[in-house]
Amino acid sequence: MAFRSLGCVVLVILVWLPMRAQPPIVSPTDDLEQRVVAGLLASPDPAQQAWGAHLAGNYGQSKFVPDLRRLLEATHPDVQLQALDSLIRLNADVPSDDLMLLWPAHRTPVLILLARAFKENQEVLGSLTKQDLDPTEWVAVYNLLVSNKVSGVAADLLADLKVHITVTIYDAGVGPGIGCGGGGGVSKCGGPGFRPGFPPLYCYVLADRAQPGDVVLAPGRHPIYYRRQQTGSVNYNMIDRNVYRFDYLADLLMTQPESLPLRPQDSRTLAWTGADEYLAGLEAARQEANAGFQSLVRMLKERDLATSRETDGLKLAVELTVIDQRANQQPPLPTEPNRRSAATTLAGTATLG
């Protein structure tokens, strides 16, 4: 009985050894694809390089990521774009030094690859806030910085914070009127387009309204998505950067914007009783806004979201829009001492800095 058991063990070992020695099974089709792509990527011809980059992404061949990174330095824009496209599709990690060589020529794909490795690219993404970003780029970058509570982002938001106060002046005993407005925008899909001999060219666009197939780039209160397409444009909602700054500060404080001691917009009414009372009312509105700003700064410092070094010297920008609804608009509204109008009076309305 023992001998028979030992024989079974020997038989299993003899069968197992040849199985272990066999090479991995490779599909002839897969091998051919790799050889074709490798040959195209090694070609000095830009069109063939572009086809190699395009096919590497189509076939999901991550082994060619180093070659695709090398093509980021190509002089032909189609080659660069095809390499970026495949690097995105292959979920490749690309050093920021390589990517920033293509900024701002190929902004959106560069931003997508930077955002995918936020921890490594945090400093570079933070530096983009000092550049001229379009609305969706701006929101994407700040979504990432705020959600990760990057040091200095609170002070950065405070530095550009503004409050707009509308003050309506009316005759004593007469109520004021009201009004409103709105807007939106379009993000265009750029790129050099189709060229004879080159593969089809796709570009990437950012959007704040998701469609089927879109990918989340920067989650948050105002999420930003990206999509891959050949032509067309993307409509996005009206993005008020100043309002979004208040939202971001609320997110940092883990509260709602309505709970902040300051609002991006405010309105108040003043009954006309004389020039001195009018000027005192404007100054009171401004001082109230500044007091709210200082309270907000204290809250951020208490939560270790900002430091005195970062916030000392910061001042709130207060914009006053005065609407004169008095029946005769007489006497003329006086100008505040040591201040000048930031906009000429039009239809009884003036904006004061």
Phi, psi and omega in degrees: 000317179296322181295319180296322179295317179297321178297322178296319180297315180298317180298318179299317180296316181296324178287322185290322184298311177299325179296319180292330184279348183288142178289157178297145180285125180239127178293133177305327179294315179299316181297319179295317179301316182295319181292323178295312181297318180298319180294320179293317181295330181277352183289146175280352183277125182302321181297318180290323175300317180297318177296321178298315179296317181298314182289328177300320177288319179298320183272357180065038185266088182293340181298342182264011179304316177301322178292320178295320176298322178296324181288347175298339179268003179296154182275339182276127183297326179295324178294316179300314182293321178295321178295316178299317180302312182290325178297322177293314182293332180269003181055042184279150171268123182234127180302144182298329179299321178291318184292318186290348173294338182256008176262132008260014184300318182235069192298306189295310179297325176297316180296321179299313181291325176296316184293329182295334178239063188300317184303316181285332187251016183304314183294318180295316179297322177297324180291336181292339179295342179271359181256170182277090181266148174283169188305313183289325175298315182300314180295318180301313182296314182289328174304315182292316182293318183288316181297333177263004178047053181294138180302132178094347184291326179297314179295324178298318178292319180297323185298331182252012183288139179226151173234129179251121182244125176260122180247119180258125180258130181219160177293143178306131180090358180240132181282154179278164174262176181224165178201172181203174180197178181193185181181185181197199182195174180224134174253120183274148176269112184267194180122154184286351177082183183286139176232138179305133179090349181255156179289165177301140186253128177250150175235167181244138178230154178258150180211152176254007174232120188283144170236161178306131180096347179291154180243135178289123177264314184221097180289165179152191178302325178237077186296147177242135181245163171232152178222152181255124182208164182268321183219173173101187181220173182234126173275138177231160180293161175299124180250109177264103186300324181293318176297319179296327177299318177297319178299318181294320178295323176295320179297319178298323180273000180057048178219185177262149181304327181294342181271353179289152179284009185212143178240151180292333180225144179214160177215150178206164181238149177226127173280132182287115175233000179147164184297318183296316180294323178299310181295323178295324178294320177295317180294323179296321178297318180293317181294324178296320177295317179296323178295320177296323179296315180295324177295320178296318178299317179298319179299317180293322179291322179295332179267010181059033177263349177207158180241162178299324179298323181284327189258343179301128178092351178288138180232143179280133174275118181247121177252124179252124173251119182257125177249117182267106180252019175293149186302312183254354182050040178227141356289166179303145178294132181285155175272139180297138178301140178064016175227150178235155182293135177272353177206145181290151179295129182221120180054039177080013181240137177223143176251125183249136179282000000 
